[in-house]
């Protein structure tokens, strides 16, 4: 199943919708009583199999005229509640090599604030303090249940689904702080620096998350291309490591790292970040 959070207009409330096989959007208001269009909460409350049955019944009773077009809606991030975005640094060997850095012997974590989240087809706005903005396509894991000290062999218990994230970076500011040997999270966490979406895709539709092709294009030119099999630390290790002493909450996002091919963006660039079976996350860039 694929879920999105959308608005019919900028002044309308957020709605939870289901993406149909023919790329239409089925409103789920009759099934969603969360009050904030929360797909993670709906999955947890109903269960994946029961929810699939409920959606099938709703689809059968809904006329084509009541379905929404993907082109006519405004996309919000596909998580309604997120307390933290856990990001992994240097989790692809080729990215470490292009950065002239060693592959870390343990997973390296930094955070983005939830205020950095933005949705599909929105604008990433670089604040005036940076002149060098870069893209980073990544597989995102969305946590589905309160998770702490989860053994690696049980990692799937934590996962509500997957989506695409673009880990935007003010590279000029980040590199200054790296040279000073001080934290650089701030320059990853500006508003709009965590585009996420378009859809939350449940694990049954994804299959093996360690075998997904991903690519990022700017202006039609491919800049990044990799397979999630190239991750240094896979999802079992990452979820076990992150939940070791830290509670992951429903709606929290894990950004699993990016691959080589980073390059500067200019005002007006359009980024298209695509991962197999998850869809394409599109955002344009504007410099203040």
N, C-alpha and C positions, 0 to 999 in steps of 0.2 A: 504494500500500500504506500501511496505517496500523498503527503499532506502539505498544505501551504496555509499561511495566514495572510489574508489579503484584505484590501479595502476597495469598495466599488468607486469611491472618490476620496479625495484627501480629507474631507470633513465627515466621512462615514466611519462607523465603528469597524474594528477588525473582525473578520469572519474566518472561521475554520472551514477549509474546503478539501475535498478529495479529488485528486487528478484521475480522470477516467482514462481508459486505454486509448481513446481517440483524442486525447489532449484537450478535454473540456474540464471544467471545474464544477463539482457537485457540492453545493452548500450543505454543511452538516449541522446547522443550527438546531435541528430537531433531536440530534444525538448528543450535542455538546452543551452541558450545563455548567461548565467550568467558570463562565463569566468573563474569561479573557482569551477565548479561542486557543486553548492549550492542547496540542496534539499529544504531548507526552503524558499529561494527566488523563486524557481520554483513553489512551492505550493502557495505562496502568489500571484504570478503574474498570474497563470493560474486558480487557484481554484481547490479544491479537485475533484469535480465531472467531470469537463472538462478535468483535467489531467488524470483521470482514463480512460476516453474515448480515449484520445490521446495515452495513453500507450497501450490500447487494440488494437487500429488500428496499432500501430507500431509493436506490438508482432505478429499480424496476417501477416504482410508483411516481417518479419525477418526470415531468414532460421535458422535451428537449429545450423548450423555451425558457425553462427555469435554470438551465445550466449557464455558467458564466464562461466567457471567452478569456483565454490566457492573456490576450492582447489588451483587454479592456480593464484589467484590474491593476491595482498598485500592490506590490509585494512587500510584506513585512518579513523580518527574520522568522524562520519556521520554529522558533522556540519562544514561548510566552514568558517564561521565567528562567533566568540564568543568573547564578550568583558569581560565576567566574568562567573565564575562557583560559584553559590550560594549554599553553603552547610549547611545543618541543623544538629546541634549537638543534641544528646540525644533525638531523635524523636521516639525511640522505648523504651518502659518501661524496657524490659528485658536487653537492653544494658546499660541503666542508672544503673540498679541494679548490673550488673556484674562489673561496673566501680566504684561502691560504691558512686554514685552521685545521687542527687535528680532529679526527672523529672522536667524540667524547667516550670515555670508558664506561660511563653511566648516562642515562637519559638526563638531559639538561632542560629544566623547566623555567619558563617565564610566564607572566600573566598579562592578559588584556582585560580591561574592565568591561562590564556589560554595556556601558554607555558607548563603547566603540562599535556596537553592532549596527548594521544597516542591511537592507534587503536587496533582492534582485532588482535590477534596472533602476537603482538609485545612483546618486553622484557621490563619489569619494572626494572630499574637500580637504586639500592640503593647507594647513594654516600658514600664515605669512612667514613664520620662523623657519620653515624648511623650503629648499629649492630643489631637493633631490628625493623624489618619491619612487619607490619600487614595489612591484607586485610579487606575491608568493602564493601560488596555488597549493592547496593542501586538502587532504581528506579530513573531514571533521566527524568525530564520533559524538553523538548526543546521549548523555546519561539518562537512564529511564527510572532508576530506583536509588534510594539512599544507599550509598556504597562506602564501606570502610574496611580496610584490611582484607581485600578480596584476593584469594589465591589466583595465580595466573591461569590455572586450568579451568577456573570458573568465570573467566572474564566476560563471556557472553551474557551472563546474568545481569550485567550492569547496563547493557546497551539497549536504548530505545530505537535507535536508527542512525542513519548516516546522512551527511549532506556535504556541500562544497563550501570551503572558506577560502578567502583571499587575504592572506596575512600582510596587510599594507604596512610599509616601513618607511619612515623618514630617515633614509640611509645616511645623509650627511650628519645629522644630529646623533644618530646611533654610533657612528664611527668615532666621533669626538669623545663620547663617553667611554667607548671601548678602550680608546687610547689612554684615557685618564684612569682606567680600571675602576669605574664606578657604574652603578646600575643604569641600564638603558631602556627599561620597560616603558618609560614615559613616551618614547618616540615610536613605539609600536601601538600605543593606546589612545591616540587622538580620536575624537569623534569621527565616525564613519570609517575607521581603519580596520573594521572587521566585517566586511560584506559576507553574508551567510545565506545559503539557499540554492535554488529557489524552494526545494522541497525537503521535507524530512521523509526519508525512504526507509521502510522497515527492513530488518535483516533478511527476511525470507525472500525479498525481491533483489537483494544485493548478492547473495551467495557468499563467496569467499572475499572478504574485504582486503585481503593481501594479494589480490590478483586483478587490480583495477587499473586500466590505462587512464592517464590524466594528461591534459595539455592546457596551456594557456596561450591565447592569441592576443595580440595588440594590433589593431588595424588590419586584421586578416593575416598577419605574419605570426607563425608559431615561434614563441620564445622559450617555452618550457614544455618538456615532454618526458614522461617517466611512467613507471608502473609501481604501484604501492608495494610490490614484492621487493623493491629496492630499499625499503626502510631499513635502517640499521637496527632499530628496536621495534618489533611488531606490537600489535595491539595487546596480546596477553601480557607481555612485559610492561608496557606502558600503563595499562590500567592497574595492574598489581602494584607498580611502583608509585603511581600517583595516589592510590587509595591507602597506601601504607602510612597510617598516621594522620591522613587528611580525609575528611568526609567529602565525597562527591555527591551532589544533590541533583534531583531530577531537573533536567533542562541545562545542566552544566555542559560545556562544550570542550572537547579535546581536539586541538589542532595538531596533527601528527607530523608536521614538518614538511619542508619544501625541497625541490630538486634544483639542479643547476639551470642557468639561463636567465638570471636576474639582470635587469637593465633599466635605465631611467625612463620615466614617463614624462610626457609633456601635456600641457593644458589641452583638453579636448580629446585625449586618447580614450579609446573604448577597449576595455578588457573583457575577454570571454574565457572563463575558466570552466573546463569541461572534465567531468569524471564519468567513466562508464557506469551506466545504470543509475546515475544520480542526477544527470542533467547538466545544464549550462547556466552558470552564474555570470550575468553581464552587468558591468558597471562602467560608467565614464568617470573621467578625472577632471577636477577643476582646481587650479591654484588660486589662492586668495590674493 
